[in-house]
Amino acid sequence: MKKILVLVLFFFCAFSYAQEVKVIEQNEDYIKKEITEKFEFIDDSFDLTNCKKIVVLEGHTINTEKNTLVSLFNYFWKTANDYGANAYKIDGVETVSDNTHVKISTYHFDEEAFEENFSLYPKNKVYIFGDLDLKKGKTKKISLNKQKVELSPLEYISYQNDVGKYATVSIGGLLGAKVDFYGKEERLPVYVSLNGFRIGPGNNHEISLSFNTGRIYPVDKNFGQFLINILIEDNNQ
């Protein structure tokens, strides 16, 4: 019986270490006045002088199985919403071995602030993400505008599309999937992944989205911006 108890405690502690989010600073004067559901990335050039910082969070993940950047982001999102925050800024990222440590500051934005913030995002960029699981993930081969590209786990590539031009992403040859992205004036970035996952509070397990194009999956911009600030960009393609 003692051995069973020890094993249970061991696995509980191991899971707790594998995925954890801590509140390290809180604005005690802020009072949450409404239900908060959004969780958008704050561009580095946005002026936060007059914005209220709500809570500072710190978390880490081991980047394997259920403990990936997907679940870490979901925990960040839920915790921030619980305190009334709907926007976040990444303060620091550190990778030690297979562990990724992330620190974020969260704020409460109104619609005007969101519009100004989104206007600062790069236009007509296409971001493509590889696997987020170091244990099960594999190097994926895709084609970007007919150029062969290999994406390793925890890596991404970006492409600057032009207005009036197409950026074509394909995988799997004739029987695979292909997506075309058309460049438009002031078009916000497009984010796609070679794996499906569910993002949002309460969705802590990676699964395929119900809408996808073969094996190319759309990624919400709040998580897409999170990934490009944490993953390694492959500039050698």
Summary of the structure (lengths in Angstrom):
residues: 237
radius of gyration: 19.1
end to end distance: 55.6
largest distance: 68.5
contacts: 711
relative contact order: 0.16
helix: 21%
strand: 35%
